[in-house]
């Protein structure tokens, strides 16, 4: 199995994207994590084979839920990355995490 870093841009914060990603990963047995970036994008680390990675990218590009994915960039991660299960990485404070998502969501609404 390989490890991949996937950056998803578009309207992907404030639309339950991380929860949908976690559900997808758990259903398909992917290991890794997902988190919001400060610039409005979402970062995913996934441990899977090439076929599973391609299937994940296709799912991301299908605009799951209320998201509007504009771009998906995939890079292989060199070295061993230990991942157990799949988790959502959040800011230390729930309010800060949700506030950042809401701010980036509103910003994307004005751009789209």
N, C-alpha and C positions, 0 to 999 in steps of 0.2 A: 504494500500500500504506500501511496505517496501522500504528501501534505501539500495543500494549496492555500494561497492567500487570494481571496477574491474581494475586489472592491466594486461595490454597486452604487451607481449614481442615478439621480433622478429624484422623484418624490418617494422616498423610502423611509423617512422618519415621520413619526406621528400618525402612522397608518397601520400599526400592529404588525409591521414587517418582521421584526425580530421574533415575535411569537410564532408567526407562520413559518419562518425559517426553522425554528426549533422543532415544530411539529413535523415538518417535512423531513428533517434530519433524523428524528427519532423513528419515523415510519420506515425510512429507508436504511436505518442502521448506520448513519454517518456519525463520525465523532468529530468534535471541534467546538467552535464557539462563534458568536456573532456579537457585534457591538456597534453603537453609533459613533461616528467620528464627528469632531467639532465642526467640520465644513459641510455637514449635511449628508455625507455619504455613509454607507454602511460597510463594515469590514467583516469578512467571514474567513475563518480558518477551518478547513475541512480535511479530514484524513479519509481518503477513498482511492479507488482505482480510477483509471482514465475514463472508463465507460460511465461510472457513477458521477464523475466530475462533469462530463458532457451533459448528462441527464439533468444535473443540478443547474448548470448554466442555462439550459433550455427552459427549465422551470422558472428561473429568475427572470429571463427575458419575456416570459408569458404575462408579466405584470400581475403577480398574485395579489388578491384582495383589492385594496384601493391604491396600491402602489402604481407608479408610472416609471418604470425602469428605462433610463436613457442609455446607460452604458454598463458593461460588465467587463472588468479586467481581471485576468487570471494569471498568477505567477506561481511557479513551483517553489516550495520552501526547501532549501537544502538542509541536510542534517536531520537528526531524529527530533521529532516533536511529539511529546507525550500528551495524548488527549484521551480522556476518559469520559464517555458519554458526550452530550452536547449541551452547552450552557449559553445563556444570555449574560453577557458581561454588562453591568450597569455602573453608572457613576456611584460614588460612595453614598450619596444622598438621593433618595427617591425623587424628591422635589427638583433637585438639580438635573437629574436624568430626564425626567418628564418635561421640565422647562426647556432643556436643550432641544428635545424632540419637537416640542410645540413651536419654538422659535424657528427651527429649520423648516418645519412643515409650512408655516405661514410664509416664510421667505420663498419657498418653492411655488406656492400658490400664485404669488405675484409674478414669478418668472414664467410659469407655464401658460 
